[in-house]
Amino acid sequence: MKIIAVLGSTGSIGTSTLDVVRRNRHLYQVYSLVAGQNIELLTAQILEFRPRLAVVADATALTRLTASLADSGLPRANWPDLLSGDAARVTAATAPEIDNVISAIVGVAGLEATYEAVCLGKRVGLANKEVLVSGGSLVMDAVRKYGAELLPVDSEHNGAHQCLRAGNRAQVSRLILTASGGPFRNTPAADLAFVTPGQALNHPTWKMGNRITIDCATLMNKGFEVIEACWLFDFAPSEVDVVIHPQSTVHAMIEYSDGSVLAQISATDMRMPIQYALTYPDRDEAPVPKINWAEARKWEFLPPDFEKFPLLKLAYQCQEAGGSATCTLNAADEIAVEAFLQGRIGFLSIHEIVQETLSRMPSRTPGSVGDILEIDRESRTLARELANLRAARTVTA
C-alpha cells in the first residue's frame, strides 16, 4: 500500500486525487492533508480519509479547523495532528512513512515542501507549475542528486511524459504542447481591452481555480508550461512549440528526428494523469471516460497569436534569459491577475505590469529556496506598486 501526502487537498487537483484514493482504498492510504482556508471541505476530508496530519495556512485557520472538528462529533482521540504554517507544510511532505507526494498548492507556497520531499528522494506528482517556474534549476539539481522521481500531473506534461516513454530521448527533435486557446481564442484583439473578470473566468474546457483560469485566458499558463517542460524534459525553449487545440483531447505530441509524431490522447479528466503519477510505471483502470472512436469528431490545430497574447512570448524570453527572470515572471503575474480579478486594472494591464516588473528587477542566480522566496517577495512588492499606480490612474480618469 502506498502512503501519500496531498498538498493542496481542497483544490481541484487535490479533490481529484482523493477521488482516485476513494476508488482504490486497497492501494492508497492518506498520511497528510495540506489545505489553506477551506475548513469545511478539509473537515469532510479528514472525516473520510482519517489522515495522521492535517495542515492549514495559519493560526486563524487552525482555530477554525479545531472548532469544526469538535462540532463534527469525531472523538478527539481520532483526530489527526493539527498544524499550520510553512514549516508544517514541510513536515506534511517529508514524514518517513510517506511514499508519494502530490504537490498541488497554488503558488510558491508549495515550493519549500516540494523541494524538501525531493531532497528525501520521494516520488512527487507535480501539479504546481510554480515549483519549476520559480526554482527549476534548484529543484532539478536536487532530483538528480537525491534520485527522486518527479512525475508531472499537468495533463500536457503528463502526456509528454507518456510519449517520451515510447522511444529514445536523443532522437526527439521537438515537443508540442497543446492549448485550448481559452475563452478569447476568437475574440478580436481590439476587444480585449474591455474584457471583464467574469468573461475571463469562463473557460471553455476546464474548471479550475481563479488564477490559473485567468492565466489560461492570457495564455500565460501555457507560457509557464513551456518553462516547466524545459526543466522536466531537458528541452531548450526553441525545441518546445505550442499549438491551439480547442477540443483539448490531444494533450501533447513529440516529434522525432525522422519526422514521426507521437501524440497522447485522452479524455479531459485530471484523474487520469493523477493516477498515472501514482501508479507509474504500471497502469491501472482509471475512472475516466474512454474515447469512442466510432463517434464522428473533428480536431483542430492552430498556431498561437503571440501579438494578441504577448505573455506567452514573454515566457519564452524569460526561460531563454535564465537566472531569476522566470521567478519574477510568475510573481508579477500573480499580483497582476489578482488586481484584475478585483476590478482594479484592465485585462491588457496584466501584461504591462508583468513586463515592467521584469524590466525593473535585476536578474540574479538563486542558490537556495530562501533566495527564490526573497526574489519572489521583491518582485511581488514591485508589481503591487505598479498595479496600484494603474488602479489610481483608472480611478482618476
Secondary structure in CASP SS format (residue, H / E / C, confidence):
PFRMAT SS
TARGET T0000
AUTHOR 0000-0000-0000
METHOD secondary structure of the structure
MODEL  1
M C 1.00
K E 1.00
I E 1.00
I E 1.00
A E 1.00
V E 1.00
L E 1.00
G C 1.00
S C 1.00
T C 1.00
G C 1.00
S H 1.00
I H 1.00
G H 1.00
T H 1.00
S H 1.00
T H 1.00
L H 1.00
D H 1.00
V H 1.00
V H 1.00
R H 1.00
R C 1.00
N C 1.00
R C 1.00
H C 1.00
L C 1.00
Y E 1.00
Q E 1.00
V E 1.00
Y E 1.00
S E 1.00
L E 1.00
V E 1.00
A C 1.00
G C 1.00
Q C 1.00
N C 1.00
I H 1.00
E H 1.00
L H 1.00
L H 1.00
T H 1.00
A H 1.00
Q H 1.00
I H 1.00
L H 1.00
E H 1.00
F H 1.00
R C 1.00
P C 1.00
R C 1.00
L E 1.00
A E 1.00
V E 1.00
V E 1.00
A C 1.00
D C 1.00
A H 1.00
T H 1.00
A H 1.00
L H 1.00
T H 1.00
R H 1.00
L H 1.00
T H 1.00
A H 1.00
S H 1.00
L H 1.00
A H 1.00
D H 1.00
S H 1.00
G C 1.00
L C 1.00
P C 1.00
R H 1.00
A H 1.00
N H 1.00
W C 1.00
P C 1.00
D E 1.00
L E 1.00
L E 1.00
S E 1.00
G C 1.00
D H 1.00
A H 1.00
A H 1.00
R H 1.00
V H 1.00
T H 1.00
A H 1.00
A H 1.00
T H 1.00
A C 1.00
P C 1.00
E C 1.00
I C 1.00
D C 1.00
N E 1.00
V E 1.00
I E 1.00
S E 1.00
A C 1.00
I C 1.00
V C 1.00
G C 1.00
V H 1.00
A H 1.00
G H 1.00
L H 1.00
E H 1.00
A H 1.00
T H 1.00
Y H 1.00
E H 1.00
A H 1.00
V H 1.00
C H 1.00
L C 1.00
G C 1.00
K C 1.00
R E 1.00
V E 1.00
G E 1.00
L E 1.00
A C 1.00
N C 1.00
K H 1.00
E H 1.00
V H 1.00
L H 1.00
V H 1.00
S H 1.00
G H 1.00
G H 1.00
S H 1.00
L H 1.00
V H 1.00
M H 1.00
D H 1.00
A H 1.00
V H 1.00
R H 1.00
K H 1.00
Y H 1.00
G C 1.00
A C 1.00
E E 1.00
L E 1.00
L E 1.00
P E 1.00
V C 1.00
D C 1.00
S H 1.00
E H 1.00
H H 1.00
N H 1.00
G H 1.00
A H 1.00
H H 1.00
Q H 1.00
C H 1.00
L H 1.00
R C 1.00
A C 1.00
G C 1.00
N C 1.00
R H 1.00
A H 1.00
Q H 1.00
V E 1.00
S E 1.00
R E 1.00
L E 1.00
I E 1.00
L E 1.00
T E 1.00
A E 1.00
S C 1.00
G C 1.00
G C 1.00
P C 1.00
F C 1.00
R C 1.00
N C 1.00
T C 1.00
P C 1.00
A H 1.00
A H 1.00
D H 1.00
L H 1.00
A H 1.00
F H 1.00
V C 1.00
T C 1.00
P H 1.00
G H 1.00
Q H 1.00
A H 1.00
L C 1.00
N C 1.00
H C 1.00
P C 1.00
T C 1.00
W C 1.00
K C 1.00
M C 1.00
G C 1.00
N H 1.00
R H 1.00
I H 1.00
T H 1.00
I H 1.00
D H 1.00
C H 1.00
A H 1.00
T H 1.00
L C 1.00
M H 1.00
N H 1.00
K H 1.00
G H 1.00
F H 1.00
E H 1.00
V H 1.00
I H 1.00
E H 1.00
A H 1.00
C H 1.00
W H 1.00
L H 1.00
F H 1.00
D C 1.00
F C 1.00
A C 1.00
P H 1.00
S H 1.00
E H 1.00
V E 1.00
D E 1.00
V E 1.00
V E 1.00
I E 1.00
H C 1.00
P C 1.00
Q C 1.00
S C 1.00
T C 1.00
V E 1.00
H E 1.00
A E 1.00
M E 1.00
I E 1.00
E E 1.00
Y E 1.00
S C 1.00
D C 1.00
G C 1.00
S C 1.00
V E 1.00
L E 1.00
A E 1.00
Q E 1.00
I E 1.00
S C 1.00
A C 1.00
T C 1.00
D C 1.00
M C 1.00
R H 1.00
M H 1.00
P H 1.00
I H 1.00
Q H 1.00
Y H 1.00
A H 1.00
L H 1.00
T H 1.00
Y C 1.00
P C 1.00
D C 1.00
R C 1.00
D C 1.00
E C 1.00
A C 1.00
P C 1.00
V C 1.00
P C 1.00
K C 1.00
I C 1.00
N C 1.00
W C 1.00
A C 1.00
E C 1.00
A C 1.00
R C 1.00
K C 1.00
W C 1.00
E C 1.00
F C 1.00
L E 1.00
P C 1.00
P C 1.00
D C 1.00
F C 1.00
E C 1.00
K C 1.00
F C 1.00
P H 1.00
L H 1.00
L H 1.00
K H 1.00
L H 1.00
A H 1.00
Y H 1.00
Q H 1.00
C H 1.00
Q H 1.00
E H 1.00
A H 1.00
G C 1.00
G C 1.00
S C 1.00
A H 1.00
T H 1.00
C H 1.00
T H 1.00
L H 1.00
N H 1.00
A H 1.00
A H 1.00
D H 1.00
E H 1.00
I H 1.00
A H 1.00
V H 1.00
E H 1.00
A H 1.00
F H 1.00
L H 1.00
Q C 1.00
G C 1.00
R C 1.00
I C 1.00
G C 1.00
F C 1.00
L C 1.00
S H 1.00
I H 1.00
H H 1.00
E H 1.00
I H 1.00
V H 1.00
Q H 1.00
E H 1.00
T H 1.00
L H 1.00
S H 1.00
R H 1.00
M C 1.00
P C 1.00
S C 1.00
R C 1.00
T C 1.00
P C 1.00
G C 1.00
S C 1.00
V H 1.00
G H 1.00
D H 1.00
I H 1.00
L H 1.00
E H 1.00
I H 1.00
D H 1.00
R H 1.00
E H 1.00
S H 1.00
R H 1.00
T H 1.00
L H 1.00
A H 1.00
R H 1.00
E H 1.00
L H 1.00
A H 1.00
N H 1.00
L H 1.00
R H 1.00
A H 1.00
A H 1.00
R H 1.00
T H 1.00
V H 1.00
T H 1.00
A C 1.00
END
